[in-house]
Amino acid sequence: MSAEQKLAAACLAFVDSARVKAAGGLTVAEFGSLTVQLLRLAVTGLEEIPADGPAKKLWALGVVGTLFDAVAGFAVPLYLQPFWILAKPLVRSLVLAAAGGALEQILALTRAAEKPA
């Protein structure tokens, strides 16, 4: 199994476990925490994959999109579900934009930790 396949399997396992956790309901803060955890998992795994930076960023944002599609609806109260159907594409775009910024910060922190003092 290649490093990319291992990372994909780990990310899908994370999304599946998040789906199970979210089944009883999910707050926006919990969703944010799950997103950051997934980004850290992706950043760590992507360091071992030979690809350029933009391809790695696209890959990481793709798994965040998968997480969003799997669990974000659990953070929306039942009475707001009709509005969620209309707002979901916009919210998804905003989440991916925020995840892109968070990814840059996580990369900076990871690289700073790797540099010798």
Stockholm file with secondary structure:
# STOCKHOLM 1.0

chainA/1-117         MSAEQKLAAACLAFVDSARVKAAGGLTVAEFGSLTVQLLRLAVTGLEEIPADGPAKKLWALGVVGTLFDAVAGFAVPLYLQPFWILAKPLVRSLVLAAAGGALEQILALTRAAEKPA
#=GR chainA/1-117 SS CCHHHHHHHHHHHHHHHHHHHHTTCCCHHHHHHHHHHHHHHHHHHHTTSCCCHHHHHHHHHHHHHHHHHHHGGGGSCGGGHHHHHHHHHHHHHHHHHHHHHHHHHHHHHHHHHHSCC
#=GC SS_cons         CCHHHHHHHHHHHHHHHHHHHHTTCCCHHHHHHHHHHHHHHHHHHHTTSCCCHHHHHHHHHHHHHHHHHHHGGGGSCGGGHHHHHHHHHHHHHHHHHHHHHHHHHHHHHHHHHHSCC
//
